[in-house]
Amino acid sequence: MNLLVTGGLGFIGSNFIRHMLGKYHDCSIINLDKLTYAGNPDNLKGIENNPNYSFVRGDICDETIVDKIMHDADAVVHFAAESHVDRSIEDASSFVKTNVLGTFTLLDSALKNNVKKFIHISTDEVYGSRIEGSFKETDILTPSSPYSSSKAGSDLLVQSYYITHKLPVIITRCTNNFGPYQYPEKLIPLFITNLLKNRKVPLYGTGKNVRDWIYVLDHCKAIDFILNYGKTGEIYNIGGGAEKTNIQITKKILEILGKDESMIEYVKDRPGHDLRYSLDCSRLKALGWAPENDFDDALASTVKWYIKNRWWWEKSGQ
């Protein structure tokens, strides 16, 4: 299989490429990445010389580059996105351009080049917040931030290309990821790296916001599973089944690193901060997928990774 991966130098994309090249010897991957602040060549250190891997630096909004590399692709796994909520609140323009226009450029090229499968990686945030119960794939989208709104817009574009053009698309919506190579602006790596530098951790509001967490390798295996067994035109929720409040996550990281709660700095909550995300993943589980990693074990492993790889995150200026 010739696979085009967008955003493959980012957190989830790089873990996915490592997984695929480690598992499949007949899988060739072209990685298209713009190399923004969150794209890091060190995420694929050791992979550069793999004969089944090639890297193209470019923007998914650039029709010329996209058409050139799409020509040889059997399937596309589209990770590339602006994804940080706080940044989207400050300036939404790059989110709309990358997440909406970029996705459109890829879809149009995939259609022209008769791509056999297009996997669009989305987020649970498109559903909005929910106090009780869990979102199903058929629920109405009520995104709260410019980031999640831009992702919801891209989801709808992807669906339209299936309905109108019969492009063989699949949409995945995943809960919060954590693990190695995550840029230290997201909660878990930010808190780990702050504490390793003996700095306090900034916790929004009361810390009672709830997220479901999944270890990044479980997410990558789910995408691999969907590539092989997913039904064209479907949407699949992907979750780890580990709902935690932000304060629970914070205390667990403090415990692992032997720090006390004096290291917590409560800060003003951000605008439109969703209280709780929760996904019903029964559709994907019915096909035979389930997460493999225990949350506590995976979190401890992640902390150890950041301890052992200070060179990686200190190099990024964190």
N, C-alpha and C positions, 0 to 999 in steps of 0.2 A: 504493500500500500504506500502510495505517495501522499504524505500528509502535510498540509499547510497549516502551521500554527501561528496565530497572531498574538503578539504580546508575550512571546516565549522567554523573554529575559525578565519578566515580572515574577512575582512570588508563586502564584499557582501555575502559571504557564511553564516556568522552568522545572518545577517539580513534576509536572505532567510529562515533559520531554524526557527527563531522567527516567521516569517510570516506563515510558513506551520503548525507549531505546534499550533499556535493561531487559525488557520482557520479550520484545519481538525483534528477531534478527533480520526479518524481511521488511521492516518498516523504515522508509526514508522520510526524513522530516526537513522541511524548509521553515525556518523561523523568521518571521517578519516582525521587526520591533523598531520603534522610533527612537528608542533609548532616551526616554524622558528621565526625570529624577528617580523614578521607581524601577526603571529598567537597568539591570546591572549585569555586565558580562561575567562577573565573578559568580553569578548564580549558576552558570553552566561551566564552571572551571573543570577541566578534565574531559569535557565533551567535545571541545572545539575540533579535535582531530579525528573524531569518529567519522568513518567514510559514509555513514548513512545520515549525517547531519550537515546542514549548511545554513548560514546566517545571511539575511539581507537586511540592511538598515534602511528603513523607510517608513512612511506614514500611510496608514490604512486609508486615508483620504486621497492619496495620490493614485489616480486612476491608471496612469502609465505603469508605475511599479507593480500595482496589484494585478493588472492584466498580464504583465510579463511573467509573473511567478505562478499565477493561477492556472496558466495553460497546462501545466504538468500535474496538477493536483487531482487526486481521486476524491479526497475529502478535506474539509476545512474544520478546524477547531478554533473558534474565535474568542480568545480571552481579552484581547487588547481593549482597554477602557480606562478612562479617568474614573477613579473609584473612591476618592476620599471626601466624605460628606462635608467636613469643615471647609475644605478648599472650594467645594462647589457653592457653599453659602457666601464665601467671599467674592467669588467670580465664577459664574456658571458658563461662560462662553466656551471654554475649552471642552467642557463636559458635553455640551450640545454638539459641538463640531465633531469631536472624536466618537462619542457614543452613538450619535444618530447619523450624521453624514458619513462617518467612517464605516459604519455597519451597512449603510445603503451602498457605498462603493464596492464593498466586498460581495454583497448579495448580487448586484448587477453583474459583476465580473464572473461570479460563480454560475450565474444563469447562462451567460454567453459561452462559457467554457464547459458546460454540461457536467458540472461537479456532481458526484454521486451521493454525497452526504455533506450537510452543513450543520455543524453543532454550534449553537449560539449559547455562550456561557453568560447567564444572567444572575440575578440575586434575589434573595427573599425580600429585600427592601422594597421591591416594586408593589408588594401587597399592602404596605403600610403597617400600622400597629394593630395589635389585637390583645385584648385583656384576657379572654378565655378561648379555649379551643385552638384549632390549628388551621392554617390556610390550605385549601386544596387548589390544584392547578386550574380549576374552573372558576375560582373566585374573582371578583372584580378587583382591578388594580387601583389602589389609592395611594400612590407614592407621596412622601412628605417633603423630600428635599430636592433641590435641583439635580443632584446626582441620581437619585432613584427615579426621578421623573424622566431623565434622559435615558436611563436603562429601560424603563417601561416603554418609551417611545421606540427604542430599538427592537424590543420584543414584538411590538405591533407591526413594525416593518417586516420582520422575519416571518411572522404569521401571514402577512399579506402576500409575500412571495410564494408561499406554499399554496394559498387559496387561489391566487390569480395565475401564477406561472407553473404551479406544480413542482417548484424547486424542492428537493428532498431535504427539508430542514427538521431539526429537533432543537427545542429550547430546554435548557436546564436552569433551575433556580436553586441556589445553594445557600445554606446558612453560613454563619461566620467561620472562616478558616483560621487555623493557626498551625505553626510548624516552622521548619528551617527556611531561611532565605526570605522572610517577610520583612519588608521595609519598616524600620522603627518609627512609624507614625501611627500605626494601629495599636490598639490597647495592649495586647499581650507583649509584643516585642518592645514597645515603648516603655512599659513598666519594668520589664526585665532589664533592659539596658540602662534605664535611669537608676535602678537599684544597684546595678553592678558598678555604677559611678558614684554611688552613695548620694543620689539625688532623690528628692521626694517624687511621688507619682501623682499626677493631676487627675482626680476623679470627678467626673461631672455630677453635679446635683447631689443627690443622696446616695447614688450608686445602686439604686434599686431597678434600673433598667435591665430587662431580661433578654438574653440572646441564647440561641441554640448553637453549640460549638461543634465543629467537625475537624478532625486532624486532616491536614492537607493531603496526605497520601490516600486516605479513604475517599476524598473527593476525586482525586485523580483516577483511582480505580473505578469509581462510579462512572466517570466520563468514558473510560476505556470500555466498560461494560455496555454503556449506552451506544457507543460506536458499533459494537457487535450485535447487540440484541434490541436496541431501541426501535420504536415504531416511527416511521416517517410522519411528520405533522404533529407529533405529540409534544407535550410539555412534561418534564419530570422534576419534581421537587427532590432535593438531596439534603439530608440532614443527619447530624450525628447522634440525635436523641439525648443531648446533654444540655438541658436548659439551665443556665446559671445567671444570677444577677452579677452586675459588674463588681459589686463589693465582694461577692464570694470569690470571683476570679482574683481580685486584688489580694485578698487575704491568703489565698492558696499560694500565690507567687511569693508573698512575704514569708510564708511558712517555709517554702522550699529553700529560699535564700537566707533564712535565719534572721529576718528583719521583723521589727514590731510595727504596730499600727501608727506610731508617730511619723512614719514615712509617708502617710497618706495626706495629701493636700486637697481638700474639697474645693472645687472651683465652680464658677457660675455655669449652669446648664446651658447647652447650646440651643439655638432656636429650632423648634420643630423636632425635638429629640423624641423619637418613637419609644414608647415604654416597653413593648414586647414584640418579638418576632417568634413565630412558631409555625412549622410546616408539617403537613400530613404527607408522609413519604410512602404511603401504602401502594401507590401505583408502581413505583420503581421496585419496591420490595416484593411485590407480586411476581415480578419477572425473575427474582432470585438474587437481587443485590442486598447487602446489609453492611454497615460499617464494621470494621474489624478491631479498631483500637479503643481501648478504655480511655476515657478523658483524663483521669488523674495520671495514669502512666504516660500518656502522650504529652501532657503538660510538663511533667518532670523531665521527659526526654528533650522537649523543646528548650527548657531552661538550660539543660546541660549543653545543648548545641550552641546557644548564645555565649555560654561561659567559655567553651572550647574554641569558638570562632570569633573572638573579639576583633581580629584583623578585618573580618568581613564588614561588621557594622561600624567599627571605628573609622575605616577607610571611607565610608559614606558620609562622614562628618557628624555622626550622631554622638 
